[in-house]
Amino acid sequence: MTPMIQQGRLVRPVEHEVELEETRHYLAYREDKADDEALGRFRDWFLAECGLAG
């Protein structure tokens, strides 16, 4: 993510950040994509953002 931010390819569309409390997030994907490298990187990032990284 950092290189994309530094290159200006990934930007925050609005200034404000919203933090929702008492919400649930789900990550669903097809079984045949479980070993996909890009999905694995996203899954790791997602879990880290949720405070669930092991």
C-alpha positions in Angstrom: 0.0 0.0 0.0 2.7 2.5 0.9 4.3 2.6 -2.5 0.9 3.3 -4.1 0.2 6.1 -1.6 3.7 7.6 -2.2 3.2 7.4 -6.0 -0.2 9.1 -5.7 -2.0 6.1 -7.1 -4.0 5.4 -4.0 -5.6 8.4 -2.3 -8.2 9.1 0.3 -11.3 10.3 -1.5 -12.5 12.4 1.4 -10.8 14.1 4.4 -12.9 12.6 7.1 -12.4 9.2 8.6 -15.3 7.3 10.1 -14.9 4.7 12.8 -17.9 2.5 13.4 -18.2 0.8 16.7 -20.1 -2.4 17.4 -19.9 -3.5 13.7 -19.1 -6.7 12.1 -16.9 -7.3 9.0 -16.8 -10.4 6.9 -14.4 -11.6 4.3 -15.8 -14.1 1.9 -14.1 -15.6 -1.1 -14.4 -18.7 -3.3 -12.7 -21.9 -2.0 -10.6 -22.1 -5.2 -9.0 -18.7 -4.4 -7.9 -19.6 -0.9 -4.3 -20.0 -2.1 -4.3 -16.9 -4.3 -1.2 -14.8 -3.4 -3.0 -11.4 -3.9 -6.0 -12.6 -1.8 -3.6 -13.8 0.9 -1.9 -10.4 1.1 -5.3 -8.7 1.3 -6.5 -11.2 3.9 -3.4 -10.6 6.1 -3.9 -6.8 5.8 -7.6 -7.1 6.5 -7.1 -9.2 9.6 -4.3 -6.9 10.9 -6.6 -3.9 10.4 -9.2 -5.7 12.5 -6.7 -6.5 15.2 -6.9 -10.2 14.5 -3.4 -10.8 13.0 -1.7 -13.8 14.5 
